[in-house]
Amino acid sequence: MVQPGQPDMQMILQQAQKMQEQLMNAQAELASAEVIGQAGNGLVQVTMTAALEVRSVKIDPKVVDADDVETLQDLVVGALHDATRAAQELQAQKMGPLAGGLGGAAGGLGIPGIG
């Protein structure tokens, strides 16, 4: 028997299904959304999806120097870090409201042990 003020199981399941659909949609958007990271004022650019899949690396020929490979390596690493940061920010924007909804919704649904 449902106590007053307690949601019924059907409502809980509907809310969980809706949140799952929203989560799947957000994950699909992240898999296709692209961000660009750069280093050296754009001398090296990395394009990756918000799901952290590297799509391309562009290197300006001016930075290619056989006698100074370390600088090029550092620029590539810097561009990867910048792209990863941008991807994580986009993930937080897309997934943050859903993650907050999970904790808040579960706690607010009156499910023992959750919240």
Order of alpha helices (4+ residues) and beta strands (2+ residues): alpha-beta-beta-beta-alpha
